[in-house]
Amino acid sequence: MARPCRHTGCPNLVTSRSQKGFCDTHANERTNWYKHAQGKTSSERGYGYNWRKLRERVLERDKYLCQCDDCKATGRIRAANDVDHIVPKAKGGTDNMSNLRAINRECHRGKTSSVDSKISI
């Protein structure tokens, strides 16, 4: 099944898993795509094999379309390339399917930065 390129705003489709979500135009972004700024892999942060399977199920359920409140309220149709915890794990959210939704990377960044600014450590 073809999916949108992971590069924000790219209209190209990716058909091979070996491309790690990036089209040939954005192939340079494949390098170290799994590393977080803190130097940990996604598996080390709790997003390993089981999460990737769950993430795929959520994206398929939502037909790879952004389900964020803003997009739904305005009728905007955007390709989703991330999965969002509606109630963040830091606030007691779980990996239950009912707490997960497909979301566009740009919308996800906006939501995450908004939530992070409200969480006191």
C-alpha positions as CSV (number, residue, x, y, z in Angstrom):
1,M,0.0,0.0,0.0
2,A,1.4,3.4,-0.9
3,R,1.8,6.0,1.8
4,P,2.7,9.7,1.8
5,C,6.3,10.6,2.2
6,R,7.3,11.4,5.8
7,H,8.8,14.7,4.7
8,T,6.3,17.5,5.7
9,G,4.5,18.7,2.7
10,C,5.9,16.2,0.2
11,P,3.2,15.0,-2.2
12,N,5.2,11.8,-3.2
13,L,4.1,8.4,-2.3
14,V,6.3,5.6,-0.8
15,T,5.6,2.0,-1.7
16,S,8.5,0.1,-0.2
17,R,9.2,-0.5,3.5
18,S,12.9,-0.3,2.8
19,Q,12.5,3.4,2.1
20,K,11.6,3.9,5.8
21,G,8.8,6.3,4.9
22,F,10.8,8.7,2.7
23,C,10.6,9.1,-1.1
24,D,13.7,9.1,-3.3
25,T,13.7,12.9,-3.2
26,H,14.0,12.9,0.6
27,A,16.2,9.8,0.9
28,N,18.8,11.8,2.8
29,E,16.4,12.0,5.8
30,R,16.4,8.2,6.2
31,T,19.8,8.3,8.0
32,N,19.4,8.1,11.7
33,W,15.6,8.7,11.4
34,Y,15.2,6.4,14.5
35,K,17.4,8.5,16.8
36,H,15.8,10.9,19.3
37,A,17.6,14.1,20.3
38,Q,18.6,12.5,23.6
39,G,20.5,9.8,21.8
40,K,18.1,6.9,22.5
41,T,16.5,4.8,19.8
42,S,12.7,4.5,19.7
43,S,12.9,1.0,21.2
44,E,14.9,2.4,24.2
45,R,12.1,5.0,24.7
46,G,9.4,2.4,24.7
47,Y,8.3,2.5,21.1
48,G,9.6,-0.8,19.8
49,Y,8.1,-3.6,17.8
50,N,4.7,-3.7,19.7
51,W,4.3,0.0,19.3
52,R,5.1,-0.1,15.6
53,K,2.5,-2.8,15.0
54,L,-0.1,-0.8,17.0
55,R,0.8,2.4,15.2
56,E,0.3,0.7,11.9
57,R,-3.2,-0.5,13.0
58,V,-4.1,3.1,14.1
59,L,-3.0,4.6,10.8
60,E,-4.9,2.0,8.8
61,R,-8.0,2.5,11.0
62,D,-7.9,6.2,10.3
63,K,-7.1,5.7,6.6
64,Y,-3.8,7.7,7.0
65,L,-5.8,10.9,7.4
66,C,-5.2,13.5,10.2
67,Q,-7.7,13.2,13.0
68,C,-6.6,16.2,15.0
69,D,-9.3,18.6,16.3
70,D,-8.3,21.5,14.1
71,C,-8.3,19.5,10.8
72,K,-11.6,17.8,11.7
73,A,-13.3,21.1,12.7
74,T,-12.2,23.0,9.6
75,G,-12.8,20.0,7.2
76,R,-9.1,20.1,6.2
77,I,-7.9,16.8,4.7
78,R,-4.2,16.1,5.4
79,A,-2.1,12.9,5.2
80,A,-1.3,11.5,8.6
81,N,2.2,10.2,9.2
82,D,2.3,10.1,13.1
83,V,0.1,8.6,15.8
84,D,-0.9,10.8,18.7
85,H,-1.9,9.9,22.3
86,I,-5.1,11.9,22.8
87,V,-4.4,11.9,26.5
88,P,-0.6,12.1,26.7
89,K,1.2,9.3,28.6
90,A,2.7,12.0,30.8
91,K,-0.8,12.8,32.0
92,G,-1.9,9.1,32.5
93,G,-2.8,8.2,28.9
94,T,-2.4,4.7,27.7
95,D,-1.7,2.9,24.4
96,N,-5.3,1.8,24.2
97,M,-6.7,2.2,20.6
98,S,-9.4,4.5,21.9
99,N,-6.6,6.9,23.1
100,L,-4.7,6.9,19.8
101,R,-5.3,8.7,16.5
102,A,-3.6,9.3,13.2
103,I,-2.2,12.8,13.0
104,N,-0.2,15.0,10.6
105,R,3.4,15.6,11.8
106,E,3.0,19.4,11.8
107,C,-0.3,19.1,13.8
108,H,1.4,16.6,16.2
109,R,4.4,19.0,16.8
110,G,2.0,21.8,17.6
111,K,-0.1,19.7,20.0
112,T,3.0,18.2,21.7
113,S,4.6,21.6,22.2
114,S,1.4,23.0,23.6
115,V,1.0,20.0,26.0
116,D,4.7,20.1,27.0
117,S,4.4,23.7,28.1
118,K,1.5,22.8,30.4
119,I,3.2,19.8,32.1
120,S,5.1,20.7,35.2
121,I,8.0,18.4,36.1
